[in-house]
Amino acid sequence: MASKKEIKEIIQSLNGNNFHATCPNCYDEFKLKDAGLFHLGDFTPEALDLYKAMQEGLKERRADLKEEKAKIPLRSETGAKAVNIGFVLERIAPTLDGFTFDQNDCRAMFDPIDYVIFEGLSSTGKVNKIILVDIKTGGARLNSKQRRVKELVEDKKVEFRTYKR
């Protein structure tokens, strides 16, 4: 392994002579004396300034990451609460004001959709329409299974069968 003195001599030689190099990324040619060559912690003034700026950037990034890490449990707790509230609302939705179906016509499934509504069943004893309903809160959207059920209903790929033993 070369000594510090030998390395300094090599760098001085490269800086003092007319050596050129090619950038491996952009293929531009440049003089080695313009590259700011240094070894380990023996920085050129320009390299030292860049090193200090990068260290400061890392320090700021570590502080940001520490702050974000501290927020993770709160976000997880908030998300879990929102999901739990959604589950509760799914179950009590037929009893809430604004639910447009007769709660006595509702039959709970909860997965993949929340309710099958047999419209008219409780008031007239005759089913006028069958409606599949999924309850969503906030910005929640249908998941892939629910979207598929919706597509099958829209494509009229729904059947009625009797099972006999």
C-alpha positions, 0 to 999 in steps of 0.5 A, spaced: 500 500 500 502 506 498 504 511 503 501 518 504 507 521 501 507 517 495 499 518 494 501 526 494 506 525 489 502 521 484 496 527 485 501 532 484 504 529 478 497 528 475 495 535 477 502 538 474 502 534 467 497 534 461 493 528 463 486 527 461 480 523 463 474 521 460 467 521 464 464 514 464 457 518 464 457 523 459 464 521 455 466 528 455 474 529 456 477 533 461 484 535 464 485 531 471 488 538 474 481 540 473 478 534 477 480 536 484 483 530 486 484 528 493 486 522 497 481 520 503 480 526 508 486 530 505 480 534 501 482 540 496 478 546 498 473 545 493 472 538 495 472 540 502 466 545 501 462 540 497 463 534 503 461 539 508 455 541 504 453 534 503 454 532 510 449 538 512 444 535 507 445 528 510 444 531 517 437 534 515 435 528 511 436 524 518 432 529 522 427 529 516 427 521 517 427 521 524 420 526 524 417 521 519 419 515 523 415 519 529 409 520 525 408 512 523 405 510 529 400 516 529 398 515 521 397 507 523 393 508 529 389 513 525 388 509 519 386 503 523 381 507 527 378 509 520 377 502 518 374 500 524 369 506 524 368 504 517 366 497 519 361 499 524 358 504 519 357 498 515 353 494 520 349 500 522 348 504 516 341 501 515 338 504 521 341 511 519 338 517 517 339 518 509 339 510 508 334 510 502 332 502 503 327 499 508 332 496 513 327 490 513 329 489 506 336 488 507 340 482 508 347 483 510 353 479 507 359 484 509 364 481 504 365 482 498 359 487 498 355 489 504 348 488 503 343 485 498 336 489 498 330 485 497 326 491 495 319 491 497 319 485 501 317 487 507 312 492 505 308 488 500 311 481 501 313 481 493 320 483 491 320 488 486 328 489 485 334 486 488 340 491 489 347 489 491 349 495 496 356 496 499 357 502 504 363 506 503 366 512 508 370 518 506 375 517 500 374 509 500 373 506 493 371 499 491 376 494 492 378 489 486 373 484 488 367 489 489 369 492 482 368 485 479 361 484 482 359 490 480 361 489 473 358 482 473 351 485 475 352 490 470 354 485 464 347 481 467 351 475 469 347 474 475 343 467 475 338 464 480 339 457 482 336 452 486 340 447 490 336 440 492 339 434 496 
